[in-house]
Amino acid sequence: MSTVYYIEPRLLGGLDNKQIKVVVRMFDILMENGEIDSFVEIMENVIDMTAEERDELADTLKYTSLSRVNKTVQLLKDRAKSVANLKKLVFNEDIDAGEINAIQPFIENNYWLLGEKYHLVSAEEPSFEEALRRFTFLLTGERKKKGTVKIDSDNAKKQMDIFAVRQMPDGDIKRCIVVELKHPKLNLSMKELNQVKKYMATIIEEPNFKADNIEWEFYLIGNKYNNDIKREILNAKSHGERSLVYYVDNCKIYVKTWMEIFTDFEINYDFLYSKLQLEQERIIASTGKTREEILQQENASSSKMPQEVVLD
């Protein structure tokens, strides 16, 4: 940059300190950092904007940074990619995705699909007793020693696929979800629904899980369900909630298909994606081809959620 200034000092004439710093950094990127291609593409997009759009962008950057804007768009892109990856896992039989080797680890990374602002308490291995120990910590801040929390129930050692809580900014827990994931080929029946009802009974009967201001939602998720489940949904229709099969006090049980999960995502995000005009075909083309590739992508994705609570 000093050489350029020596040859043509008028290049920086009339610029204030901030503007000079920007020009210097621009030359640094072009000459030393090896970012010419990306820099040129960014500048080309800025140049292609109308004068009004550039003014709007400059005004927007008074309230945030371009870096934060980029991270937000990256997150939206990665979430769309995650949904495309999950569709492959649950619909493409050639990928051979099971509940343990694919669906479970995928949802552990992407439980935002079930709702925003959740904290993952436990996934797959921890028992109800360990889940209660972690739940107590989130609820009260008390760190009980491992193995000291006991539940008087035949289900105390059973394991929930996903147990997450929605914690408000003030620390209060307002909603908890328990999710049971099933193999994409399994036709959900009363056997699987009764398993979820046992989980619910274990939580209802344990005083340390109970709180009048906390809602509990239980989800059984698979690709399809039989006529018995259809009748359960029809029987609960009077409550006015789609997929609901059971409702008592502050507890609800839902049976959902993956197609319903995808539809909810598309409805919730359609406005943003239509405004951004993200190229869906390019996103789909960039998804993994195998189960291993898909899980590897999800581990490196910006859509990946914080992992489960660990006290020890």
C-alpha contacts under 8 A as a table, 3 or more apart, distances in Angstrom:
res1	aa1	res2	aa2	distance
1	M	4	V	5.11
1	M	5	Y	6.25
1	M	24	V	6.64
1	M	27	F	6.68
1	M	28	D	7.75
2	S	5	Y	5.04
2	S	6	Y	6.09
3	T	6	Y	5.02
3	T	7	I	6.26
4	V	7	I	5.21
4	V	8	E	5.98
4	V	9	P	7.50
5	Y	8	E	5.12
5	Y	9	P	4.53
5	Y	10	R	7.69
5	Y	11	L	6.87
5	Y	12	L	7.43
6	Y	9	P	5.80
8	E	11	L	5.85
9	P	12	L	6.19
9	P	13	G	6.84
10	R	13	G	4.70
12	L	15	L	5.81
12	L	20	I	6.68
15	L	18	K	7.97
15	L	19	Q	5.71
15	L	20	I	6.01
16	D	19	Q	5.38
16	D	20	I	6.19
17	N	20	I	5.08
17	N	21	K	6.19
18	K	21	K	5.18
18	K	22	V	6.42
19	Q	22	V	5.13
19	Q	23	V	6.36
20	I	23	V	5.15
20	I	24	V	6.13
21	K	24	V	5.08
21	K	25	R	6.12
22	V	25	R	5.14
22	V	26	M	6.12
23	V	26	M	4.98
23	V	27	F	6.32
24	V	27	F	5.24
24	V	28	D	6.19
25	R	28	D	4.86
25	R	29	I	6.26
26	M	29	I	5.22
26	M	30	L	6.33
27	F	30	L	5.03
27	F	31	M	5.91
28	D	31	M	5.35
28	D	32	E	5.52
28	D	33	N	6.67
29	I	32	E	5.80
29	I	33	N	4.92
29	I	34	G	6.75
29	I	35	E	5.99
29	I	36	I	6.96
29	I	39	F	7.73
30	L	33	N	6.60
30	L	34	G	6.66
30	L	35	E	6.39
30	L	36	I	5.26
30	L	39	F	7.67
31	M	34	G	6.99
33	N	36	I	7.98
35	E	38	S	5.64
35	E	39	F	5.95
36	I	39	F	5.13
36	I	40	V	5.97
37	D	40	V	5.27
37	D	41	E	6.27
38	S	41	E	5.14
38	S	42	I	6.22
39	F	42	I	5.16
39	F	43	M	6.17
40	V	43	M	5.09
40	V	44	E	5.93
41	E	44	E	5.00
41	E	45	N	6.33
42	I	45	N	5.27
42	I	46	V	6.42
43	M	46	V	4.98
43	M	47	I	6.06
44	E	47	I	5.07
44	E	48	D	6.11
45	N	48	D	5.09
45	N	49	M	6.50
46	V	49	M	5.34
46	V	54	R	7.14
47	I	50	T	7.75
49	M	52	E	7.94
49	M	53	E	5.77
49	M	54	R	6.20
50	T	53	E	5.09
50	T	54	R	6.29
51	A	54	R	5.14
51	A	55	D	6.25
52	E	55	D	5.08
52	E	56	E	6.23
53	E	56	E	4.95
53	E	57	L	6.13
54	R	57	L	5.00
54	R	58	A	6.13
55	D	58	A	5.07
55	D	59	D	6.17
56	E	59	D	5.04
56	E	60	T	6.12
57	L	60	T	4.99
57	L	61	L	6.24
58	A	61	L	5.21
58	A	62	K	6.82
59	D	62	K	5.37
59	D	63	Y	7.54
60	T	63	Y	5.63
60	T	64	T	6.57
61	L	64	T	4.94
61	L	65	S	5.26
61	L	66	L	6.59
62	K	65	S	7.60
64	T	68	R	6.77
64	T	69	V	7.53
65	S	68	R	5.30
65	S	69	V	6.44
66	L	69	V	4.96
66	L	70	N	6.04
67	S	70	N	5.08
67	S	71	K	6.22
68	R	71	K	5.02
68	R	72	T	6.19
69	V	72	T	5.20
69	V	73	V	6.36
70	N	73	V	5.20
70	N	74	Q	6.01
71	K	74	Q	4.90
71	K	75	L	6.08
72	T	75	L	5.11
72	T	76	L	6.37
73	V	76	L	5.09
73	V	77	K	6.13
74	Q	77	K	5.04
74	Q	78	D	6.06
74	Q	302	S	7.24
75	L	78	D	5.07
75	L	79	R	6.07
75	L	302	S	5.65
75	L	303	S	5.67
76	L	79	R	5.14
76	L	80	A	6.30
76	L	273	Y	7.99
76	L	303	S	7.95
77	K	80	A	5.21
77	K	81	K	6.24
77	K	278	L	7.42
77	K	283	I	7.53
78	D	81	K	4.83
78	D	82	S	6.01
78	D	301	S	6.35
78	D	302	S	6.34
78	D	303	S	5.77
79	R	82	S	4.91
79	R	83	V	6.28
79	R	303	S	5.62
80	A	83	V	5.23
80	A	84	A	6.35
80	A	283	I	7.40
81	K	84	A	5.03
81	K	85	N	6.15
81	K	283	I	5.81
81	K	284	I	6.55
81	K	286	S	7.84
81	K	287	T	6.51
82	S	85	N	4.95
82	S	86	L	6.11
82	S	110	N	7.89
82	S	298	E	6.91
82	S	303	S	7.70
83	V	86	L	5.04
83	V	87	K	6.18
83	V	262	F	7.19
84	A	87	K	5.17
84	A	88	K	6.58
84	A	284	I	6.11
84	A	287	T	7.02
85	N	88	K	5.24
85	N	89	L	6.51
85	N	287	T	5.94
85	N	288	G	6.74
85	N	294	I	6.21
86	L	89	L	4.96
86	L	90	V	6.28
86	L	103	I	7.98
86	L	106	F	7.69
87	K	90	V	5.38
87	K	91	F	5.73
87	K	92	N	7.58
88	K	91	F	5.38
88	K	92	N	5.04
88	K	95	I	7.51
89	L	92	N	5.94
89	L	93	E	7.72
89	L	95	I	6.55
89	L	96	D	7.64
89	L	97	A	5.47
89	L	102	A	7.31
89	L	103	I	7.25
89	L	291	R	7.08
90	V	93	E	7.54
90	V	97	A	6.92
90	V	103	I	7.87
90	V	184	P	5.40
90	V	223	N	7.21
90	V	258	W	7.57
91	F	184	P	7.39
92	N	95	I	5.85
92	N	96	D	7.62
93	E	96	D	5.39
93	E	97	A	7.27
95	I	290	T	5.84
95	I	291	R	5.79
96	D	291	R	7.42
97	A	101	N	6.59
97	A	102	A	5.34
97	A	103	I	6.90
97	A	183	H	7.87
97	A	184	P	7.66
97	A	291	R	6.57
98	G	101	N	5.42
98	G	102	A	5.57
98	G	103	I	6.25
98	G	183	H	5.28
98	G	184	P	6.91
99	E	102	A	5.82
99	E	103	I	4.63
99	E	104	Q	5.53
99	E	181	L	6.45
99	E	182	K	5.59
99	E	183	H	4.74
99	E	184	P	7.43
100	I	103	I	6.26
100	I	104	Q	5.35
100	I	105	P	7.27
101	N	104	Q	6.97
101	N	105	P	7.15
102	A	105	P	5.69
102	A	106	F	6.02
102	A	291	R	6.88
102	A	295	L	7.28
103	I	106	F	5.13
103	I	107	I	6.20
103	I	181	L	7.42
103	I	183	H	7.88
104	Q	107	I	5.39
104	Q	108	E	6.22
104	Q	124	E	7.57
104	Q	161	D	7.03
104	Q	181	L	7.02
105	P	108	E	5.04
105	P	109	N	6.52
105	P	295	L	7.69
106	F	109	N	5.38
106	F	110	N	6.24
106	F	295	L	6.60
106	F	298	E	7.17
107	I	110	N	4.70
107	I	111	Y	5.19
107	I	113	L	7.99
108	E	111	Y	5.84
108	E	120	L	7.93
108	E	123	A	6.89
108	E	162	I	7.30
108	E	305	M	7.71
108	E	307	Q	7.29
109	N	298	E	7.04
109	N	299	N	7.24
109	N	303	S	7.90
109	N	304	K	4.93
109	N	305	M	5.25
109	N	306	P	7.47
109	N	307	Q	7.23
110	N	113	L	6.16
110	N	303	S	6.89
110	N	304	K	5.76
110	N	305	M	5.91
111	Y	114	L	5.55
111	Y	115	G	7.17
111	Y	118	Y	7.82
111	Y	305	M	7.05
112	W	115	G	4.99
112	W	116	E	5.26
112	W	117	K	7.61
112	W	118	Y	7.27
112	W	305	M	7.31
113	L	116	E	7.70
113	L	261	I	7.30
113	L	265	F	7.16
114	L	261	I	7.90
115	G	118	Y	6.87
116	E	166	R	7.89
117	K	166	R	5.68
117	K	167	Q	6.86
117	K	168	M	7.99
118	Y	164	A	5.99
118	Y	165	V	5.25
118	Y	166	R	4.28
118	Y	167	Q	6.62
119	H	164	A	5.36
119	H	165	V	5.26
119	H	166	R	6.17
119	H	167	Q	7.16
119	H	306	P	7.52
119	H	308	E	7.33
119	H	309	V	7.78
120	L	123	A	7.43
120	L	162	I	7.43
120	L	163	F	6.20
120	L	164	A	4.31
120	L	165	V	6.62
120	L	306	P	7.41
120	L	307	Q	6.43
120	L	308	E	4.62
120	L	309	V	6.36
121	V	131	A	6.58
121	V	134	R	6.36
121	V	135	F	6.66
121	V	162	I	7.90
121	V	163	F	5.52
121	V	164	A	5.05
121	V	165	V	6.90
121	V	308	E	5.18
121	V	309	V	5.12
122	S	125	E	7.68
122	S	126	P	6.18
122	S	131	A	5.95
122	S	134	R	7.97
122	S	160	M	7.54
122	S	161	D	7.81
122	S	162	I	6.13
122	S	163	F	5.26
122	S	164	A	6.98
122	S	308	E	5.43
122	S	309	V	6.72
123	A	126	P	6.66
123	A	159	Q	7.96
123	A	160	M	6.48
123	A	161	D	5.13
123	A	162	I	4.66
123	A	163	F	6.34
123	A	308	E	6.89
124	E	159	Q	5.97
124	E	160	M	5.75
124	E	161	D	4.36
124	E	162	I	6.58
125	E	159	Q	5.92
125	E	160	M	7.66
125	E	161	D	7.81
126	P	129	E	7.84
126	P	130	E	5.63
126	P	131	A	6.26
126	P	159	Q	5.87
126	P	160	M	7.60
127	S	130	E	5.21
127	S	131	A	6.07
127	S	156	A	6.59
127	S	157	K	4.81
127	S	158	K	5.27
127	S	159	Q	4.62
127	S	160	M	7.25
128	F	131	A	4.90
128	F	132	L	6.04
128	F	151	I	7.74
128	F	155	N	7.45
128	F	156	A	5.19
128	F	157	K	5.93
128	F	158	K	6.14
128	F	159	Q	6.18
128	F	160	M	7.42
129	E	132	L	5.10
129	E	133	R	6.36
129	E	147	G	7.96
129	E	149	V	5.80
129	E	150	K	5.81
129	E	151	I	6.07
129	E	156	A	5.90
129	E	157	K	6.85
130	E	133	R	5.01
130	E	134	R	6.41
130	E	146	K	7.42
130	E	147	G	7.53
130	E	149	V	7.15
131	A	134	R	5.24
131	A	135	F	6.02
131	A	163	F	7.79
132	L	135	F	4.82
132	L	136	T	5.94
132	L	149	V	7.32
132	L	208	N	7.60
132	L	209	F	7.01
133	R	136	T	5.21
133	R	137	F	6.44
133	R	143	R	7.67
133	R	144	K	6.45
133	R	146	K	7.70
133	R	149	V	6.13
134	R	137	F	5.07
134	R	138	L	6.44
134	R	309	V	6.72
134	R	310	V	7.55
134	R	311	L	7.14
135	F	138	L	5.18
135	F	139	L	6.05
135	F	209	F	7.90
136	T	139	L	4.96
136	T	140	T	5.78
136	T	141	G	7.00
136	T	142	E	6.51
136	T	143	R	7.83
136	T	208	N	7.64
137	F	140	T	5.40
137	F	141	G	4.34
137	F	142	E	4.80
137	F	143	R	5.61
137	F	144	K	7.67
138	L	141	G	5.66
138	L	142	E	7.96
139	L	171	G	7.94
139	L	172	D	7.26
139	L	173	I	6.83
143	R	311	L	7.25
144	K	148	T	6.81
144	K	149	V	7.36
145	K	148	T	5.65
145	K	149	V	7.82
146	K	149	V	7.27
146	K	312	D	7.88
147	G	150	K	7.53
150	K	156	A	7.74
151	I	156	A	5.60
151	I	206	E	6.97
152	D	156	A	6.95
152	D	206	E	7.85
153	S	156	A	5.27
153	S	202	T	6.74
154	D	157	K	7.59
155	N	158	K	5.16
155	N	198	K	7.64
155	N	199	Y	7.51
155	N	202	T	6.66
156	A	202	T	7.66
160	M	163	F	6.39
160	M	178	V	6.87
160	M	179	V	6.97
160	M	180	E	6.71
160	M	199	Y	7.90
161	D	178	V	7.57
161	D	179	V	5.92
161	D	180	E	5.40
161	D	181	L	6.57
162	I	177	I	7.76
162	I	178	V	5.62
162	I	179	V	4.92
162	I	180	E	6.83
163	F	176	C	7.34
163	F	177	I	5.79
163	F	178	V	4.61
163	F	179	V	6.52
164	A	176	C	5.76
164	A	177	I	5.38
164	A	178	V	6.68
165	V	173	I	6.63
165	V	174	K	7.72
165	V	175	R	5.82
165	V	176	C	4.29
165	V	177	I	6.31
166	R	173	I	5.78
166	R	174	K	6.09
166	R	175	R	5.23
166	R	176	C	6.18
167	Q	170	D	7.95
167	Q	171	G	5.71
167	Q	172	D	5.60
167	Q	173	I	4.46
167	Q	174	K	6.40
167	Q	175	R	7.57
168	M	171	G	5.24
168	M	172	D	5.32
168	M	173	I	6.23
168	M	174	K	7.12
169	P	172	D	7.43
173	I	176	C	7.70
173	I	214	I	6.57
174	K	213	N	6.44
174	K	214	I	4.67
174	K	215	E	6.25
175	R	214	I	5.23
175	R	215	E	4.61
175	R	216	W	5.86
175	R	217	E	7.57
176	C	214	I	7.15
176	C	215	E	6.23
176	C	216	W	4.92
176	C	217	E	6.24
177	I	216	W	5.84
177	I	217	E	4.74
177	I	218	F	5.65
177	I	219	Y	7.47
178	V	216	W	7.82
178	V	217	E	6.39
178	V	218	F	4.75
178	V	219	Y	6.22
179	V	218	F	5.83
179	V	219	Y	4.67
179	V	220	L	6.08
179	V	221	I	7.48
180	E	196	V	7.06
180	E	218	F	7.92
180	E	219	Y	6.08
180	E	220	L	4.92
180	E	221	I	6.34
181	L	220	L	6.24
181	L	221	I	5.21
181	L	222	G	6.50
182	K	186	L	6.74
182	K	188	L	7.97
182	K	220	L	7.70
182	K	221	I	6.27
182	K	222	G	5.30
183	H	186	L	5.39
183	H	222	G	6.68
184	P	222	G	5.81
184	P	223	N	5.31
185	K	223	N	7.04
186	L	222	G	7.16
186	L	223	N	7.36
186	L	224	K	7.35
187	N	222	G	7.56
187	N	223	N	7.28
187	N	224	K	5.32
187	N	225	Y	4.93
187	N	226	N	6.22
188	L	191	K	7.79
188	L	192	E	6.24
188	L	193	L	7.71
188	L	222	G	6.75
188	L	224	K	6.17
188	L	225	Y	4.20
188	L	226	N	6.05
188	L	229	I	7.51
189	S	192	E	5.64
189	S	193	L	6.47
189	S	225	Y	6.11
189	S	226	N	5.69
189	S	228	D	6.53
189	S	229	I	6.16
190	M	193	L	4.80
190	M	194	N	5.80
190	M	228	D	6.62
190	M	229	I	6.67
191	K	194	N	5.29
191	K	195	Q	6.46
192	E	195	Q	5.08
192	E	196	V	6.67
192	E	220	L	7.66
193	L	196	V	5.21
193	L	197	K	6.33
193	L	220	L	6.96
194	N	197	K	4.81
194	N	198	K	6.22
195	Q	198	K	5.20
195	Q	199	Y	6.59
196	V	199	Y	5.02
196	V	200	M	6.32
196	V	218	F	7.10
196	V	219	Y	7.77
196	V	220	L	7.07
196	V	253	I	7.95
197	K	200	M	4.94
197	K	201	A	6.13
197	K	253	I	7.94
198	K	201	A	5.01
198	K	202	T	6.16
199	Y	202	T	5.17
199	Y	203	I	6.47
200	M	203	I	5.25
200	M	204	I	6.13
200	M	218	F	7.40
200	M	251	C	7.80
201	A	204	I	5.04
201	A	205	E	5.98
202	T	205	E	5.40
202	T	206	E	6.30
203	I	206	E	5.26
203	I	209	F	5.86
203	I	210	K	7.33
204	I	207	P	7.36
204	I	209	F	7.15
204	I	210	K	6.55
206	E	209	F	5.63
206	E	210	K	6.83
207	P	210	K	5.18
210	K	214	I	7.63
211	A	214	I	5.52
212	D	215	E	7.93
212	D	250	N	7.62
214	I	250	N	7.27
215	E	250	N	5.12
215	E	251	C	6.24
216	W	250	N	6.12
216	W	251	C	4.73
216	W	252	K	6.37
217	E	251	C	5.86
217	E	252	K	4.93
217	E	253	I	5.89
217	E	254	Y	7.55
218	F	251	C	7.72
218	F	252	K	6.13
218	F	253	I	4.58
218	F	254	Y	6.12
219	Y	253	I	5.89
219	Y	254	Y	4.90
219	Y	255	V	5.82
219	Y	256	K	7.04
220	L	253	I	7.79
220	L	254	Y	6.29
220	L	255	V	4.76
220	L	256	K	6.24
221	I	255	V	5.95
221	I	256	K	4.95
221	I	257	T	5.58
221	I	258	W	6.75
222	G	225	Y	7.49
222	G	256	K	6.72
222	G	257	T	5.08
222	G	258	W	6.06
223	N	257	T	4.95
223	N	258	W	5.55
223	N	259	M	7.35
224	K	257	T	5.94
225	Y	229	I	6.15
225	Y	230	K	7.30
225	Y	257	T	7.93
226	N	229	I	5.63
226	N	230	K	6.55
227	N	230	K	4.81
227	N	231	R	6.20
228	D	231	R	5.21
228	D	232	E	6.42
229	I	232	E	4.97
229	I	233	I	6.29
229	I	245	V	7.81
229	I	255	V	7.82
230	K	233	I	5.18
230	K	234	L	6.21
231	R	234	L	4.93
231	R	235	N	6.00
232	E	235	N	5.04
232	E	236	A	6.44
232	E	245	V	5.18
232	E	246	Y	7.80
233	I	236	A	5.28
233	I	237	K	6.20
233	I	242	R	7.94
233	I	243	S	5.97
233	I	244	L	5.71
233	I	245	V	4.63
234	L	237	K	5.03
234	L	245	V	7.82
235	N	238	S	7.41
235	N	245	V	7.26
236	A	239	H	5.98
236	A	240	G	7.94
236	A	244	L	6.22
236	A	245	V	5.42
236	A	246	Y	6.49
236	A	247	Y	7.80
237	K	240	G	5.58
237	K	241	E	6.74
237	K	242	R	7.54
237	K	244	L	7.35
241	E	244	L	5.75
243	S	254	Y	5.25
243	S	255	V	5.42
243	S	256	K	5.90
244	L	247	Y	7.63
244	L	252	K	7.18
244	L	253	I	5.97
244	L	254	Y	4.38
244	L	255	V	6.54
245	V	252	K	7.72
245	V	253	I	5.74
245	V	254	Y	5.57
245	V	255	V	6.82
246	Y	252	K	5.57
246	Y	253	I	5.03
246	Y	254	Y	7.16
247	Y	250	N	7.66
247	Y	251	C	5.84
247	Y	252	K	4.51
247	Y	253	I	6.59
248	V	251	C	5.43
248	V	252	K	6.59
256	K	260	E	6.31
256	K	261	I	7.25
257	T	260	E	5.28
257	T	261	I	6.67
258	W	261	I	4.94
258	W	262	F	6.24
259	M	262	F	5.07
259	M	263	T	6.06
260	E	263	T	4.98
260	E	264	D	6.12
261	I	264	D	5.25
261	I	265	F	6.36
262	F	265	F	5.08
262	F	266	E	6.23
263	T	266	E	5.12
263	T	267	I	6.15
264	D	267	I	5.17
264	D	268	N	6.13
265	F	268	N	5.20
265	F	269	Y	6.03
266	E	269	Y	5.28
266	E	270	D	5.40
267	I	270	D	5.37
268	N	271	F	7.43
269	Y	272	L	5.52
269	Y	273	Y	6.21
270	D	273	Y	5.22
270	D	274	S	5.89
271	F	274	S	5.31
271	F	275	K	6.27
272	L	275	K	5.19
272	L	276	L	6.14
273	Y	276	L	5.02
273	Y	277	Q	5.69
273	Y	278	L	6.17
274	S	277	Q	5.02
274	S	278	L	7.52
279	E	282	R	5.52
279	E	283	I	6.45
280	Q	283	I	4.97
280	Q	284	I	6.12
281	E	284	I	5.16
281	E	285	A	6.08
282	R	285	A	5.00
282	R	286	S	6.28
283	I	286	S	5.27
283	I	287	T	6.81
284	I	287	T	5.43
287	T	294	I	6.86
287	T	297	Q	7.93
288	G	291	R	7.35
288	G	292	E	7.95
288	G	293	E	4.84
288	G	294	I	4.48
288	G	297	Q	7.12
289	K	293	E	6.28
289	K	294	I	6.98
290	T	293	E	5.17
290	T	294	I	6.21
291	R	294	I	5.21
291	R	295	L	6.33
292	E	295	L	5.33
292	E	296	Q	6.10
293	E	296	Q	5.05
293	E	297	Q	6.14
294	I	297	Q	5.17
294	I	298	E	6.31
295	L	298	E	5.05
295	L	299	N	6.26
296	Q	299	N	5.23
296	Q	300	A	6.68
297	Q	300	A	5.35
297	Q	301	S	6.08
298	E	301	S	4.95
298	E	303	S	7.74
298	E	304	K	6.58
299	N	304	K	6.64
300	A	304	K	7.42
301	S	304	K	5.52
